[in-house]
Amino acid sequence: MATHLSIVLVEDNDDLRELTADALRAEGHRVVALSCAEELEDQSRGEAADVFLIDLNLPGEDGFSLSRRLRQAHPLVGIIIISARSDLQDKVVGYDSGADWYLPKPVPFAELSAALKSFARRHQAQRIETVTPAGILRLQQRELHGPAGPVRLTGFEENLLTAFARAPSGRLENWQLLELFGQGAADNSKASLEIRITRLRKKLIQAGAQGHSLESIRNVGYQLHVPVQVMA
């Protein structure tokens, strides 16, 4: 089973951050390495992470606060706290803040790697469970789950598919789509929209959608023809 994960590492020690990130990348993981919680929105590229590795003693927002915020926003994400603070009370607070693991520094890389593999097995099991029978697709945390497996979506694709899923009969008119796109009715805006619709249609097919999943209605708009369940 592939265990490659999308990981966000938040560690203010420059040397430790780079050494850890390099070791994780050598194992095939995708890693965004940050020095503080405040960099998260700016430098994580808006991509959905599988796991967050978080130091506690960060400048600005501390690791406990960041863990609580992430757990509230992303109930299924993996959170591993890595800290030199090894007191029992710190560990209790860490788990109460939403951590799946609390690893005291210095952490042998073999132990960190084992924790990530454990999470990957659980994550894979959750993905299998989220595939709904009878052709229904499930949208959750910028991933579209279907019979053919999970497919990663961009933020705009997630918003677009959510709008289709919640629209009456799955139909959205061109003016509604252009408003969602944030542009006017100029030809170049329509062309850009058509490109994004085409990309979304391909991802529906990659997830296992059958037939004409996203149909163009001439001079009107587009209609979604496959059931999509949007998970809050």
MIZAKOL-868371 format. One line per field, with one value per residue (C-alpha): residue number from 1; x, y, z. Coordinates in Angstrom, 3 decimals. Example, Ala and Ser with C-alpha at 12.3 -4.5 7.8 and 13.67 -1.06 7.14 Angstrom:
residues 2
num c(1,2)
xx c(12.300,13.670)
yy c(-4.500,-1.060)
zz c(7.800,7.140)
//
This chain:
residues 232
num c(1,2,3,4,5,6,7,8,9,10,11,12,13,14,15,16,17,18,19,20,21,22,23,24,25,26,27,28,29,30,31,32,33,34,35,36,37,38,39,40,41,42,43,44,45,46,47,48,49,50,51,52,53,54,55,56,57,58,59,60,61,62,63,64,65,66,67,68,69,70,71,72,73,74,75,76,77,78,79,80,81,82,83,84,85,86,87,88,89,90,91,92,93,94,95,96,97,98,99,100,101,102,103,104,105,106,107,108,109,110,111,112,113,114,115,116,117,118,119,120,121,122,123,124,125,126,127,128,129,130,131,132,133,134,135,136,137,138,139,140,141,142,143,144,145,146,147,148,149,150,151,152,153,154,155,156,157,158,159,160,161,162,163,164,165,166,167,168,169,170,171,172,173,174,175,176,177,178,179,180,181,182,183,184,185,186,187,188,189,190,191,192,193,194,195,196,197,198,199,200,201,202,203,204,205,206,207,208,209,210,211,212,213,214,215,216,217,218,219,220,221,222,223,224,225,226,227,228,229,230,231,232)
xx c(0.000,1.352,1.974,2.895,1.175,0.743,2.395,2.600,5.499,5.355,8.696,10.537,14.017,15.470,17.947,15.494,12.748,14.905,16.393,12.953,11.453,14.305,13.951,10.195,10.614,13.165,10.394,8.166,5.968,4.926,6.075,5.370,7.753,6.730,8.371,5.157,1.392,0.918,2.620,0.051,-2.425,0.273,2.608,0.591,-0.784,-4.300,-3.817,-5.521,-2.962,-3.193,-1.026,0.242,3.482,3.411,5.945,4.454,6.790,6.102,6.405,2.926,0.159,1.368,1.042,-1.886,-3.964,-3.027,-3.968,-7.369,-8.048,-7.018,-8.997,-12.129,-11.724,-10.553,-11.944,-10.216,-6.758,-3.774,-2.110,1.222,2.655,6.456,7.818,10.631,7.914,7.437,5.458,2.302,0.142,1.499,0.692,-2.845,-3.403,-1.957,-4.376,-7.242,-6.242,-6.847,-3.491,-3.443,0.111,2.353,6.025,8.663,11.822,14.264,12.108,13.929,12.940,12.044,9.393,7.976,7.926,6.074,3.463,2.926,2.543,-0.014,-1.968,-1.730,-3.306,-6.157,-6.546,-6.771,-9.451,-11.452,-11.214,-12.564,-15.455,-16.384,-17.076,-20.856,-22.538,-25.006,-22.866,-23.043,-19.903,-18.836,-17.104,-15.060,-12.064,-11.198,-11.329,-13.930,-14.455,-16.026,-15.892,-12.550,-10.968,-10.271,-9.431,-7.941,-9.788,-8.689,-10.515,-12.453,-13.385,-14.663,-16.809,-18.042,-19.022,-20.694,-22.776,-23.858,-24.673,-26.897,-28.577,-32.131,-31.825,-28.061,-28.411,-26.581,-26.998,-24.052,-24.595,-24.585,-21.361,-19.710,-20.689,-19.156,-16.090,-15.946,-15.907,-18.327,-19.854,-16.889,-15.923,-12.585,-14.419,-16.706,-13.732,-11.953,-15.096,-15.403,-11.814,-12.539,-15.755,-13.817,-11.238,-13.955,-15.703,-12.448,-12.056,-15.633,-14.743,-11.491,-13.510,-15.761,-18.699,-20.450,-22.020,-22.503,-21.646,-21.594,-23.596,-23.502,-26.940,-26.680,-27.082,-28.213,-25.485,-24.499,-26.208,-24.722,-26.126,-24.430,-25.407,-22.752,-22.974,-21.282,-19.838,-19.639)
yy c(0.000,3.434,5.564,8.852,11.709,15.453,16.839,20.320,20.685,23.655,23.982,27.190,25.628,26.147,23.250,20.740,21.869,21.390,18.067,16.669,17.947,16.458,13.076,13.041,13.978,11.183,8.766,10.152,12.484,15.949,18.438,22.106,23.331,26.413,28.300,29.471,29.058,32.425,31.185,28.454,30.391,32.102,29.226,25.987,26.864,26.166,22.420,19.958,18.254,14.705,15.287,18.259,17.930,20.675,21.974,23.525,26.444,28.475,32.243,33.779,31.188,28.183,24.530,23.815,26.615,25.609,21.974,22.970,25.193,22.540,19.790,21.930,22.797,19.350,16.536,13.749,15.275,13.720,15.839,14.878,17.132,16.982,18.841,18.940,19.414,15.869,16.471,14.405,17.540,18.843,15.503,15.564,19.084,18.058,15.178,17.355,19.880,17.282,15.543,11.918,11.445,13.348,12.552,14.009,15.434,14.224,11.888,9.082,9.395,5.690,6.352,9.344,7.297,4.480,6.942,8.278,4.755,4.005,7.096,6.222,2.810,4.422,7.145,4.576,2.677,5.901,6.575,3.116,3.612,6.960,5.420,5.226,2.587,3.113,5.697,8.371,10.467,12.073,15.466,16.117,18.328,19.058,15.385,13.710,10.076,7.608,3.989,4.607,6.163,9.668,12.626,15.885,19.100,22.714,25.185,26.577,23.084,22.220,25.374,24.758,21.150,22.116,24.713,22.135,19.547,21.990,23.595,22.510,19.573,20.123,22.952,26.272,28.969,30.717,33.959,32.058,30.298,33.551,35.112,32.144,32.545,36.198,37.705,39.382,38.069,38.861,36.207,35.532,34.876,32.364,30.670,30.408,28.982,26.358,25.263,24.841,22.949,20.599,19.959,19.276,16.889,14.936,14.651,13.375,10.650,9.892,9.358,6.880,8.941,7.229,8.691,12.411,13.536,17.280,18.284,21.545,23.041,25.216,28.948,28.165,26.667,23.252,20.422,17.827,14.348,12.337,12.492,14.170,14.143,17.189,16.444,19.459)
zz c(0.000,-0.898,2.168,0.504,2.299,1.983,5.132,6.625,9.066,11.477,13.305,14.201,14.481,11.011,11.054,12.528,10.144,7.058,8.223,8.995,5.751,3.696,5.419,4.823,1.159,0.777,1.765,-0.985,1.055,-0.174,2.456,3.094,5.825,7.818,10.699,12.378,12.348,10.704,7.526,7.080,4.949,2.894,2.063,2.152,-1.337,-0.151,-0.668,1.632,3.905,5.196,8.267,10.290,12.293,14.915,17.409,20.566,21.254,18.142,17.733,17.650,17.833,19.843,18.887,21.218,19.694,16.151,16.847,18.221,15.209,12.715,14.418,14.414,10.731,9.553,11.737,9.772,9.345,11.135,13.829,15.384,18.070,18.356,21.376,23.921,26.546,27.837,31.050,31.430,31.668,28.362,26.734,28.147,26.854,23.498,23.090,24.321,21.634,18.946,18.495,17.336,18.589,21.006,20.379,22.760,21.211,20.132,18.051,16.213,12.567,12.498,15.153,13.266,10.060,11.848,13.149,9.628,8.228,10.947,9.988,6.282,6.931,8.859,6.247,3.462,5.393,5.826,2.089,1.315,3.740,2.183,-1.238,-1.436,-3.628,-6.461,-8.253,-5.549,-5.194,-1.939,-1.678,1.443,2.241,-1.401,-2.311,-4.494,-3.498,-5.904,-7.109,-8.862,-5.756,-4.413,-6.658,-5.392,-6.282,-6.281,-4.053,-7.016,-8.226,-4.769,-4.676,-8.219,-7.564,-4.282,-6.129,-8.726,-6.049,-4.162,-7.187,-8.115,-10.556,-10.498,-13.036,-13.017,-15.648,-17.256,-15.355,-12.045,-12.956,-14.004,-10.690,-8.897,-11.103,-10.055,-13.533,-15.884,-19.078,-21.345,-23.885,-22.198,-18.908,-20.605,-22.227,-18.874,-17.313,-20.050,-19.381,-15.666,-16.379,-18.658,-15.932,-13.372,-15.787,-16.201,-12.434,-12.084,-14.588,-12.740,-9.541,-11.350,-12.642,-15.532,-18.681,-19.258,-15.744,-16.434,-19.512,-21.413,-22.057,-25.154,-24.435,-20.879,-18.709,-17.366,-15.503,-13.150,-13.826,-11.062,-7.378,-5.219,-1.427,0.122,3.539,5.857)
//
